[in-house]
Amino acid sequence: MSDLAATHARALEGRFHDPIDLFGASTGGAIALQMAVDHPSRIRRLVVAASASWLGERGRAALRAYGEAVADGRSGAGILAAMLAPRWREWMLTPLLRLAEWRERGIDPRVMLATIDAECEFDVRTRLREITAPALVIGGGRDRAFPPDLVRETASGIPNARLVIYPGSGHLGALLHPRFGRDVSEFLNAP
């Protein structure tokens, strides 16, 4: 994850000379958190959505199972749907994920598998106090990929972070919540 964060930091430094507002969701949230601890002077404000400072043991196990399925050439759609959607919507998301897998057949999975390995090893819990930028941490109360306890733990570890949990929302639902855009906008536009 440090390598992914460093790659992003270099690209952003080449384009923006001043500190930036950084938004990351899901795996992108892990990269954003890693950037915030490794390159704190580059971040003006930080928004982390549907993500946390680590996956937790349950999340790691599920993501590893997904990676193993992909590596073996099997469908991981059911595993991924169970992480991303509420239980009552898994049946709707699974065929869509299978279609996405079918459309990506022939694509070398090594990059995805390396990203899965990086996220499974990702853990910045002990470094959250190093984040100096104002932070907004958003999660879903029913998120099974990044459960609310991990999101709360992340927000409580960042000095002066603001926490928003959408109680009935899952992983994708948090990003689609009617208040999401307004909450992010208000945070980024605050003096």
TORPA-4810 file (N, C-alpha, C, O; in nm, 3 decimals):
<nodes>
NODE_1_0.083_-0.118_0.000_0.000_0.000_0.000_0.087_0.125_0.000_0.052_0.226_-0.061_M
NODE_2_0.202_0.118_0.068_0.294_0.232_0.067_0.340_0.263_-0.075_0.353_0.380_-0.112_S
NODE_3_0.365_0.159_-0.155_0.407_0.181_-0.293_0.296_0.246_-0.375_0.322_0.337_-0.454_D
NODE_4_0.172_0.200_-0.357_0.060_0.261_-0.428_0.044_0.408_-0.387_0.022_0.494_-0.472_L
NODE_5_0.054_0.434_-0.257_0.041_0.572_-0.209_0.154_0.659_-0.263_0.130_0.774_-0.302_A
NODE_6_0.276_0.607_-0.267_0.390_0.684_-0.317_0.374_0.715_-0.466_0.408_0.825_-0.510_A
NODE_7_0.322_0.620_-0.542_0.298_0.642_-0.685_0.196_0.754_-0.704_0.216_0.844_-0.787_T
NODE_8_0.088_0.750_-0.627_-0.013_0.855_-0.636_0.044_0.990_-0.590_0.018_1.093_-0.651_H
NODE_9_0.121_0.988_-0.483_0.178_1.113_-0.431_0.270_1.178_-0.535_0.266_1.299_-0.554_A
NODE_10_0.352_1.098_-0.601_0.442_1.152_-0.704_0.362_1.213_-0.819_0.395_1.321_-0.868_R
NODE_11_0.258_1.144_-0.861_0.176_1.195_-0.972_0.108_1.327_-0.933_0.102_1.420_-1.013_A
NODE_12_0.059_1.334_-0.811_-0.008_1.457_-0.766_0.091_1.571_-0.747_0.059_1.687_-0.777_L
NODE_13_0.211_1.540_-0.696_0.313_1.644_-0.678_0.354_1.705_-0.811_0.383_1.825_-0.819_E
NODE_14_0.355_1.624_-0.916_0.390_1.676_-1.048_0.285_1.770_-1.105_0.314_1.850_-1.193_G
NODE_15_0.165_1.759_-1.054_0.055_1.840_-1.107_0.013_1.954_-1.014_-0.025_2.061_-1.061_R
NODE_16_0.021_1.931_-0.884_-0.024_2.030_-0.786_0.091_2.062_-0.691_0.149_1.972_-0.630_F
NODE_17_0.123_2.187_-0.679_0.234_2.226_-0.593_0.191_2.247_-0.449_0.270_2.228_-0.356_H
NODE_18_0.067_2.287_-0.429_0.015_2.310_-0.295_-0.051_2.182_-0.243_-0.082_2.093_-0.322_D
NODE_19_-0.072_2.172_-0.112_-0.147_2.058_-0.057_-0.286_2.049_-0.121_-0.346_2.150_-0.158_P
NODE_20_-0.334_1.928_-0.133_-0.461_1.901_-0.203_-0.567_1.846_-0.108_-0.536_1.794_-0.001_I
NODE_21_-0.692_1.857_-0.152_-0.802_1.785_-0.088_-0.801_1.646_-0.150_-0.800_1.632_-0.273_D
NODE_22_-0.800_1.544_-0.067_-0.790_1.406_-0.115_-0.913_1.327_-0.073_-0.948_1.324_0.045_L
NODE_23_-0.977_1.263_-0.170_-1.093_1.179_-0.146_-1.059_1.037_-0.187_-1.004_1.014_-0.295_F
NODE_24_-1.090_0.940_-0.101_-1.070_0.800_-0.134_-1.186_0.717_-0.084_-1.230_0.733_0.030_G
NODE_25_-1.235_0.627_-0.167_-1.346_0.539_-0.130_-1.303_0.393_-0.146_-1.236_0.358_-0.243_A
NODE_26_-1.342_0.310_-0.050_-1.313_0.167_-0.051_-1.161_0.146_-0.057_-1.090_0.197_0.030_S
NODE_27_-1.110_0.074_-0.155_-0.965_0.055_-0.165_-0.895_0.190_-0.182_-0.784_0.210_-0.132_T
NODE_28_-0.958_0.281_-0.253_-0.904_0.416_-0.268_-0.893_0.488_-0.134_-0.806_0.572_-0.116_G
NODE_29_-0.982_0.454_-0.041_-0.973_0.511_0.093_-0.850_0.461_0.167_-0.787_0.535_0.242_G
NODE_30_-0.816_0.334_0.145_-0.694_0.280_0.206_-0.572_0.352_0.149_-0.480_0.386_0.223_A
NODE_31_-0.571_0.374_0.018_-0.459_0.445_-0.044_-0.452_0.588_0.010_-0.344_0.638_0.038_I
NODE_32_-0.567_0.653_0.024_-0.571_0.790_0.077_-0.519_0.795_0.220_-0.443_0.886_0.254_A
NODE_33_-0.558_0.699_0.303_-0.507_0.695_0.440_-0.356_0.673_0.443_-0.285_0.735_0.521_L
NODE_34_-0.308_0.584_0.357_-0.164_0.561_0.349_-0.091_0.687_0.306_0.014_0.719_0.360_Q
NODE_35_-0.147_0.759_0.208_-0.086_0.885_0.166_-0.085_0.986_0.280_0.012_1.059_0.299_M
NODE_36_-0.194_0.990_0.356_-0.205_1.087_0.465_-0.104_1.061_0.575_-0.059_1.155_0.641_A
NODE_37_-0.068_0.935_0.598_0.033_0.906_0.702_0.175_0.914_0.646_0.268_0.951_0.719_V
NODE_38_0.194_0.881_0.519_0.328_0.883_0.460_0.367_1.020_0.405_0.486_1.054_0.402_D
NODE_39_0.268_1.099_0.363_0.293_1.230_0.299_0.199_1.335_0.357_0.125_1.399_0.282_H
NODE_40_0.199_1.355_0.489_0.100_1.444_0.551_0.106_1.588_0.501_0.002_1.655_0.499_P
NODE_41_0.219_1.637_0.463_0.228_1.776_0.419_0.164_1.799_0.282_0.141_1.913_0.243_S
NODE_42_0.133_1.693_0.210_0.070_1.704_0.077_-0.082_1.711_0.083_-0.146_1.742_-0.017_R
NODE_43_-0.140_1.682_0.200_-0.286_1.672_0.212_-0.341_1.794_0.287_-0.300_1.821_0.400_I
NODE_44_-0.433_1.866_0.223_-0.499_1.980_0.288_-0.620_1.935_0.367_-0.637_1.972_0.483_R
NODE_45_-0.705_1.854_0.303_-0.822_1.793_0.368_-0.835_1.651_0.316_-0.801_1.622_0.201_R
NODE_46_-0.884_1.564_0.402_-0.893_1.422_0.369_-1.036_1.373_0.388_-1.098_1.397_0.492_L
NODE_47_-1.088_1.305_0.287_-1.218_1.239_0.296_-1.197_1.092_0.268_-1.144_1.054_0.163_V
NODE_48_-1.238_1.008_0.361_-1.229_0.863_0.347_-1.370_0.808_0.359_-1.437_0.828_0.460_V
NODE_49_-1.415_0.738_0.255_-1.553_0.687_0.252_-1.553_0.536_0.229_-1.478_0.485_0.145_A
NODE_50_-1.638_0.467_0.302_-1.653_0.321_0.287_-1.517_0.252_0.295_-1.486_0.164_0.215_A
NODE_51_-1.438_0.294_0.392_-1.303_0.241_0.410_-1.263_0.259_0.556_-1.334_0.322_0.633_S
NODE_52_-1.149_0.203_0.591_-1.101_0.213_0.729_-0.950_0.192_0.730_-0.888_0.166_0.627_A
NODE_53_-0.892_0.203_0.848_-0.747_0.193_0.864_-0.695_0.051_0.848_-0.573_0.030_0.843_S
NODE_54_-0.783_-0.045_0.839_-0.749_-0.184_0.804_-0.879_-0.256_0.774_-0.987_-0.204_0.804_W
NODE_55_-0.872_-0.374_0.715_-0.990_-0.451_0.676_-1.054_-0.527_0.791_-1.172_-0.563_0.784_L
NODE_56_-0.980_-0.553_0.896_-1.029_-0.644_0.999_-1.004_-0.787_0.954_-0.984_-0.813_0.835_G
NODE_57_-1.006_-0.879_1.048_-0.977_-1.019_1.014_-1.082_-1.079_0.922_-1.048_-1.153_0.829_E
NODE_58_-1.208_-1.049_0.946_-1.315_-1.102_0.860_-1.301_-1.050_0.717_-1.315_-1.126_0.621_R
NODE_59_-1.275_-0.920_0.704_-1.258_-0.862_0.571_-1.137_-0.916_0.499_-1.142_-0.941_0.378_G
NODE_60_-1.028_-0.935_0.573_-0.908_-0.993_0.512_-0.936_-1.133_0.459_-0.895_-1.168_0.349_R
NODE_61_-1.006_-1.213_0.539_-1.036_-1.350_0.498_-1.123_-1.351_0.372_-1.099_-1.430_0.280_A
NODE_62_-1.223_-1.265_0.367_-1.312_-1.259_0.251_-1.236_-1.212_0.127_-1.253_-1.268_0.019_A
NODE_63_-1.153_-1.109_0.142_-1.079_-1.058_0.027_-0.976_-1.159_-0.021_-0.954_-1.172_-0.141_L
NODE_64_-0.913_-1.232_0.072_-0.820_-1.337_0.030_-0.893_-1.448_-0.045_-0.842_-1.499_-0.145_R
NODE_65_-1.013_-1.485_0.001_-1.092_-1.587_-0.069_-1.128_-1.540_-0.209_-1.125_-1.617_-0.305_A
NODE_66_-1.162_-1.413_-0.221_-1.191_-1.356_-0.353_-1.066_-1.364_-0.442_-1.074_-1.406_-0.557_Y
NODE_67_-0.952_-1.323_-0.388_-0.827_-1.328_-0.464_-0.792_-1.469_-0.507_-0.745_-1.490_-0.619_G
NODE_68_-0.813_-1.567_-0.419_-0.785_-1.706_-0.453_-0.874_-1.753_-0.567_-0.829_-1.824_-0.657_E
NODE_69_-1.002_-1.714_-0.563_-1.094_-1.753_-0.671_-1.047_-1.694_-0.804_-1.044_-1.764_-0.905_A
NODE_70_-1.011_-1.566_-0.803_-0.964_-1.502_-0.926_-0.836_-1.569_-0.975_-0.822_-1.597_-1.094_V
NODE_71_-0.743_-1.595_-0.884_-0.616_-1.658_-0.922_-0.637_-1.797_-0.981_-0.563_-1.839_-1.070_A
NODE_72_-0.740_-1.868_-0.933_-0.770_-2.002_-0.983_-0.857_-2.000_-1.108_-0.891_-2.106_-1.162_D
NODE_73_-0.894_-1.880_-1.155_-0.978_-1.870_-1.273_-1.125_-1.896_-1.246_-1.203_-1.917_-1.339_G
NODE_74_-1.163_-1.894_-1.119_-1.303_-1.914_-1.082_-1.370_-1.779_-1.060_-1.303_-1.677_-1.046_R
NODE_75_-1.501_-1.779_-1.057_-1.575_-1.657_-1.028_-1.567_-1.625_-0.879_-1.584_-1.712_-0.795_S
NODE_76_-1.540_-1.500_-0.850_-1.543_-1.453_-0.712_-1.662_-1.362_-0.688_-1.669_-1.293_-0.586_G
NODE_77_-1.757_-1.361_-0.783_-1.870_-1.269_-0.777_-1.952_-1.284_-0.650_-1.991_-1.184_-0.589_A
NODE_78_-1.978_-1.406_-0.609_-2.057_-1.428_-0.487_-1.986_-1.376_-0.363_-2.050_-1.320_-0.274_G
NODE_79_-1.856_-1.396_-0.357_-1.777_-1.347_-0.243_-1.779_-1.195_-0.239_-1.801_-1.134_-0.135_I
NODE_80_-1.754_-1.134_-0.356_-1.751_-0.989_-0.363_-1.889_-0.928_-0.335_-1.899_-0.827_-0.266_L
NODE_81_-1.993_-0.989_-0.387_-2.130_-0.939_-0.363_-2.162_-0.942_-0.214_-2.228_-0.851_-0.163_A
NODE_82_-2.116_-1.044_-0.145_-2.142_-1.054_0.000_-2.072_-0.943_0.077_-2.117_-0.904_0.184_A
NODE_83_-1.963_-0.891_0.024_-1.892_-0.783_0.091_-1.952_-0.646_0.056_-1.956_-0.557_0.140_M
NODE_84_-1.998_-0.632_-0.067_-2.039_-0.501_-0.116_-2.187_-0.467_-0.098_-2.224_-0.350_-0.089_L
NODE_85_-2.270_-0.568_-0.093_-2.415_-0.544_-0.089_-2.477_-0.598_0.039_-2.424_-0.692_0.099_A
NODE_86_-2.588_-0.539_0.081_-2.660_-0.599_0.194_-2.707_-0.739_0.157_-2.723_-0.771_0.039_P
NODE_87_-2.727_-0.822_0.256_-2.766_-0.962_0.229_-2.885_-0.972_0.134_-2.886_-1.057_0.045_R
NODE_88_-2.984_-0.887_0.151_-3.105_-0.896_0.069_-3.083_-0.850_-0.074_-3.172_-0.867_-0.158_W
NODE_89_-2.964_-0.790_-0.105_-2.937_-0.746_-0.242_-2.824_-0.826_-0.309_-2.791_-0.801_-0.425_R
NODE_90_-2.765_-0.920_-0.237_-2.657_-1.000_-0.295_-2.701_-1.065_-0.426_-2.626_-1.067_-0.523_E
NODE_91_-2.822_-1.117_-0.427_-2.872_-1.189_-0.545_-2.877_-1.097_-0.668_-2.865_-1.145_-0.781_W
NODE_92_-2.894_-0.966_-0.646_-2.897_-0.873_-0.759_-2.756_-0.838_-0.806_-2.733_-0.824_-0.926_M
NODE_93_-2.663_-0.825_-0.714_-2.529_-0.782_-0.748_-2.444_-0.895_-0.807_-2.360_-0.871_-0.893_L
NODE_94_-2.466_-1.019_-0.761_-2.384_-1.131_-0.808_-2.384_-1.146_-0.960_-2.277_-1.158_-1.019_T
NODE_95_-2.501_-1.144_-1.027_-2.496_-1.158_-1.174_-2.427_-1.040_-1.243_-2.363_-1.057_-1.346_P
NODE_96_-2.440_-0.921_-1.186_-2.372_-0.805_-1.244_-2.220_-0.819_-1.232_-2.146_-0.785_-1.324_L
NODE_97_-2.175_-0.870_-1.118_-2.032_-0.892_-1.100_-1.982_-1.005_-1.190_-1.869_-0.999_-1.240_L
NODE_98_-2.064_-1.107_-1.211_-2.025_-1.215_-1.305_-2.013_-1.160_-1.447_-1.923_-1.199_-1.522_R
NODE_99_-2.104_-1.071_-1.483_-2.096_-1.008_-1.615_-1.968_-0.926_-1.627_-1.902_-0.930_-1.731_L
NODE_100_-1.933_-0.854_-1.522_-1.808_-0.776_-1.524_-1.688_-0.869_-1.538_-1.594_-0.839_-1.612_A
NODE_101_-1.691_-0.983_-1.468_-1.582_-1.081_-1.482_-1.573_-1.132_-1.626_-1.464_-1.144_-1.682_E
NODE_102_-1.689_-1.161_-1.685_-1.692_-1.212_-1.821_-1.634_-1.109_-1.918_-1.558_-1.144_-2.008_W
NODE_103_-1.670_-0.982_-1.898_-1.620_-0.875_-1.985_-1.469_-0.856_-1.970_-1.403_-0.809_-2.062_R
NODE_104_-1.414_-0.893_-1.854_-1.271_-0.874_-1.829_-1.190_-1.001_-1.855_-1.071_-1.005_-1.824_E
NODE_105_-1.253_-1.103_-1.909_-1.180_-1.226_-1.938_-1.065_-1.193_-2.033_-1.079_-1.110_-2.122_R
NODE_106_-0.955_-1.258_-2.014_-0.838_-1.232_-2.096_-0.749_-1.122_-2.041_-0.637_-1.104_-2.088_G
NODE_107_-0.797_-1.049_-1.941_-0.713_-0.946_-1.879_-0.628_-1.014_-1.771_-0.679_-1.091_-1.690_I
NODE_108_-0.502_-0.984_-1.772_-0.409_-1.042_-1.674_-0.450_-0.998_-1.533_-0.454_-0.878_-1.505_D
NODE_109_-0.480_-1.091_-1.444_-0.528_-1.054_-1.311_-0.419_-1.016_-1.211_-0.450_-0.988_-1.095_P
NODE_110_-0.293_-1.015_-1.252_-0.184_-0.993_-1.157_-0.192_-0.858_-1.086_-0.160_-0.849_-0.967_R
NODE_111_-0.233_-0.753_-1.156_-0.242_-0.621_-1.093_-0.350_-0.623_-0.985_-0.330_-0.573_-0.875_V
NODE_112_-0.466_-0.682_-1.018_-0.574_-0.691_-0.919_-0.529_-0.775_-0.800_-0.557_-0.740_-0.685_M
NODE_113_-0.462_-0.884_-0.826_-0.416_-0.971_-0.716_-0.312_-0.901_-0.630_-0.310_-0.921_-0.508_L
NODE_114_-0.227_-0.820_-0.690_-0.129_-0.743_-0.611_-0.199_-0.639_-0.525_-0.159_-0.616_-0.411_A
NODE_115_-0.304_-0.578_-0.579_-0.382_-0.480_-0.502_-0.454_-0.548_-0.387_-0.462_-0.493_-0.277_T
NODE_116_-0.508_-0.667_-0.411_-0.574_-0.744_-0.305_-0.473_-0.777_-0.195_-0.504_-0.762_-0.076_I
NODE_117_-0.354_-0.823_-0.233_-0.250_-0.852_-0.133_-0.216_-0.727_-0.052_-0.202_-0.733_0.070_D
NODE_118_-0.202_-0.614_-0.122_-0.169_-0.488_-0.053_-0.278_-0.450_0.046_-0.249_-0.409_0.158_A
NODE_119_-0.403_-0.465_0.005_-0.513_-0.427_0.096_-0.524_-0.524_0.213_-0.558_-0.483_0.324_E
NODE_120_-0.497_-0.651_0.190_-0.501_-0.748_0.300_-0.392_-0.719_0.403_-0.413_-0.742_0.522_C
NODE_121_-0.279_-0.670_0.360_-0.169_-0.638_0.452_-0.179_-0.497_0.510_-0.111_-0.465_0.607_E
NODE_122_-0.264_-0.414_0.451_-0.277_-0.274_0.491_-0.324_-0.261_0.635_-0.422_-0.325_0.676_F
NODE_123_-0.255_-0.179_0.713_-0.293_-0.152_0.852_-0.218_-0.028_0.900_-0.098_-0.035_0.928_D
NODE_124_-0.288_0.084_0.909_-0.225_0.208_0.957_-0.284_0.252_1.091_-0.275_0.369_1.128_V
NODE_125_-0.344_0.160_1.163_-0.408_0.197_1.291_-0.311_0.268_1.385_-0.349_0.366_1.450_R
NODE_126_-0.188_0.223_1.392_-0.094_0.283_1.487_-0.037_0.415_1.437_0.036_0.484_1.509_T
NODE_127_-0.068_0.452_1.313_-0.013_0.575_1.255_-0.117_0.684_1.232_-0.084_0.791_1.181_R
NODE_128_-0.242_0.659_1.268_-0.348_0.756_1.241_-0.321_0.891_1.304_-0.361_0.994_1.248_L
NODE_129_-0.256_0.895_1.419_-0.226_1.023_1.487_-0.132_1.110_1.405_-0.121_1.230_1.431_R
NODE_130_-0.065_1.053_1.306_0.027_1.128_1.220_-0.046_1.211_1.115_0.014_1.296_1.050_E
NODE_131_-0.176_1.187_1.099_-0.253_1.261_1.000_-0.279_1.401_1.055_-0.340_1.417_1.161_I
NODE_132_-0.233_1.501_0.983_-0.244_1.639_1.029_-0.358_1.714_0.962_-0.400_1.819_1.012_T
NODE_133_-0.407_1.665_0.851_-0.514_1.733_0.778_-0.649_1.710_0.845_-0.671_1.605_0.905_A
NODE_134_-0.740_1.808_0.837_-0.877_1.782_0.880_-0.931_1.663_0.800_-0.905_1.651_0.681_P
NODE_135_-1.005_1.577_0.867_-1.051_1.454_0.801_-1.200_1.431_0.825_-1.253_1.459_0.932_A
NODE_136_-1.265_1.379_0.722_-1.403_1.333_0.728_-1.401_1.185_0.696_-1.348_1.144_0.593_L
NODE_137_-1.457_1.105_0.785_-1.461_0.960_0.766_-1.608_0.920_0.758_-1.684_0.945_0.851_V
NODE_138_-1.648_0.858_0.647_-1.787_0.821_0.622_-1.797_0.670_0.608_-1.715_0.607_0.541_I
NODE_139_-1.898_0.612_0.670_-1.920_0.469_0.658_-2.067_0.434_0.657_-2.153_0.517_0.687_G
NODE_140_-2.094_0.312_0.622_-2.230_0.260_0.624_-2.252_0.174_0.748_-2.166_0.092_0.783_G
NODE_141_-2.363_0.192_0.812_-2.394_0.116_0.933_-2.410_-0.033_0.909_-2.406_-0.112_1.003_G
NODE_142_-2.429_-0.072_0.783_-2.443_-0.214_0.748_-2.334_-0.260_0.651_-2.351_-0.360_0.581_R
NODE_143_-2.225_-0.187_0.646_-2.115_-0.220_0.556_-2.048_-0.347_0.606_-2.005_-0.354_0.721_D
NODE_144_-2.039_-0.449_0.518_-1.975_-0.575_0.557_-1.829_-0.581_0.513_-1.754_-0.666_0.559_R
NODE_145_-1.788_-0.490_0.423_-1.647_-0.485_0.384_-1.567_-0.408_0.489_-1.460_-0.452_0.531_A
NODE_146_-1.619_-0.293_0.530_-1.558_-0.210_0.634_-1.666_-0.180_0.738_-1.730_-0.075_0.731_F
NODE_147_-1.687_-0.271_0.832_-1.794_-0.256_0.931_-1.780_-0.126_1.012_-1.670_-0.072_1.025_P
NODE_148_-1.892_-0.077_1.065_-1.891_0.050_1.137_-1.791_0.058_1.252_-1.738_0.165_1.280_P
NODE_149_-1.765_-0.054_1.319_-1.668_-0.047_1.429_-1.529_-0.011_1.378_-1.456_0.061_1.446_D
NODE_150_-1.490_-0.060_1.259_-1.361_-0.025_1.202_-1.358_0.120_1.155_-1.256_0.188_1.167_L
NODE_151_-1.470_0.168_1.102_-1.480_0.307_1.057_-1.472_0.401_1.178_-1.402_0.502_1.174_V
NODE_152_-1.542_0.366_1.285_-1.537_0.447_1.408_-1.395_0.449_1.465_-1.345_0.554_1.506_R
NODE_153_-1.331_0.333_1.469_-1.194_0.324_1.519_-1.100_0.412_1.436_-1.011_0.477_1.491_E
NODE_154_-1.121_0.415_1.305_-1.039_0.498_1.218_-1.059_0.646_1.250_-0.962_0.719_1.268_T
NODE_155_-1.184_0.688_1.257_-1.213_0.829_1.286_-1.160_0.870_1.423_-1.108_0.980_1.440_A
NODE_156_-1.175_0.782_1.522_-1.128_0.817_1.657_-0.976_0.824_1.665_-0.923_0.889_1.755_S
NODE_157_-0.906_0.759_1.574_-0.760_0.762_1.575_-0.700_0.885_1.507_-0.584_0.917_1.529_G
NODE_158_-0.780_0.953_1.425_-0.732_1.071_1.353_-0.768_1.194_1.435_-0.885_1.214_1.468_I
NODE_159_-0.670_1.277_1.469_-0.699_1.396_1.549_-0.807_1.484_1.484_-0.795_1.524_1.368_P
NODE_160_-0.911_1.513_1.562_-1.019_1.603_1.520_-1.096_1.558_1.396_-1.152_1.641_1.325_N
NODE_161_-1.098_1.430_1.368_-1.173_1.381_1.252_-1.322_1.391_1.278_-1.368_1.381_1.391_A
NODE_162_-1.396_1.411_1.172_-1.541_1.411_1.178_-1.589_1.275_1.126_-1.540_1.228_1.023_R
NODE_163_-1.682_1.215_1.195_-1.735_1.083_1.158_-1.881_1.096_1.116_-1.960_1.163_1.182_L
NODE_164_-1.915_1.031_1.005_-2.055_1.020_0.960_-2.080_0.873_0.931_-2.010_0.811_0.851_V
NODE_165_-2.183_0.818_0.995_-2.227_0.681_0.967_-2.371_0.689_0.918_-2.457_0.748_0.985_I
NODE_166_-2.398_0.631_0.803_-2.534_0.623_0.752_-2.590_0.489_0.797_-2.555_0.386_0.741_Y
NODE_167_-2.678_0.489_0.900_-2.717_0.365_0.969_-2.767_0.251_0.881_-2.728_0.137_0.904_P
NODE_168_-2.851_0.276_0.784_-2.908_0.167_0.706_-2.830_0.131_0.581_-2.875_0.048_0.502_G
NODE_169_-2.715_0.191_0.561_-2.641_0.175_0.436_-2.531_0.071_0.446_-2.466_0.055_0.550_S
NODE_170_-2.511_0.001_0.335_-2.400_-0.093_0.324_-2.280_-0.026_0.259_-2.269_0.097_0.261_G
NODE_171_-2.192_-0.106_0.203_-2.068_-0.054_0.145_-2.097_0.041_0.029_-2.055_0.156_0.032_H
NODE_172_-2.168_-0.006_-0.071_-2.203_0.080_-0.184_-2.308_0.182_-0.146_-2.308_0.295_-0.197_L
NODE_173_-2.398_0.143_-0.056_-2.506_0.232_-0.014_-2.457_0.358_0.054_-2.521_0.463_0.043_G
NODE_174_-2.345_0.349_0.123_-2.290_0.469_0.188_-2.252_0.573_0.083_-2.273_0.692_0.103_A
NODE_175_-2.197_0.528_-0.029_-2.156_0.618_-0.135_-2.274_0.672_-0.214_-2.264_0.776_-0.280_L
NODE_176_-2.386_0.602_-0.208_-2.506_0.644_-0.280_-2.609_0.711_-0.189_-2.717_0.748_-0.233_L
NODE_177_-2.575_0.727_-0.063_-2.669_0.785_0.033_-2.707_0.927_-0.010_-2.622_1.001_-0.059_H
NODE_178_-2.833_0.966_0.008_-2.877_1.100_-0.033_-2.799_1.215_0.032_-2.789_1.323_-0.027_P
NODE_179_-2.744_1.195_0.149_-2.670_1.300_0.218_-2.521_1.300_0.182_-2.449_1.395_0.216_R
NODE_180_-2.473_1.196_0.114_-2.330_1.181_0.091_-2.267_1.303_0.024_-2.172_1.361_0.077_F
NODE_181_-2.319_1.343_-0.090_-2.263_1.457_-0.163_-2.264_1.585_-0.081_-2.167_1.660_-0.081_G
NODE_182_-2.374_1.608_-0.011_-2.384_1.729_0.072_-2.284_1.724_0.187_-2.220_1.825_0.217_R
NODE_183_-2.271_1.608_0.253_-2.178_1.597_0.365_-2.033_1.621_0.320_-1.958_1.691_0.388_D
NODE_184_-1.996_1.563_0.207_-1.860_1.582_0.156_-1.839_1.728_0.115_-1.737_1.788_0.148_V
NODE_185_-1.936_1.784_0.044_-1.925_1.922_-0.002_-1.915_2.021_0.114_-1.832_2.112_0.112_S
NODE_186_-1.998_2.003_0.215_-1.994_2.092_0.331_-1.858_2.083_0.402_-1.804_2.185_0.446_E
NODE_187_-1.805_1.962_0.412_-1.675_1.946_0.477_-1.565_2.015_0.397_-1.482_2.088_0.453_F
NODE_188_-1.564_1.992_0.266_-1.458_2.049_0.183_-1.469_2.201_0.168_-1.369_2.268_0.147_L
NODE_189_-1.590_2.253_0.179_-1.610_2.397_0.163_-1.611_2.475_0.294_-1.623_2.598_0.293_N
NODE_190_-1.599_2.405_0.405_-1.598_2.474_0.534_-1.472_2.560_0.545_-1.368_2.526_0.488_A
NODE_191_-1.482_2.673_0.617_-1.362_2.759_0.631_-1.253_2.690_0.710_-1.146_2.747_0.731_P
</nodes>
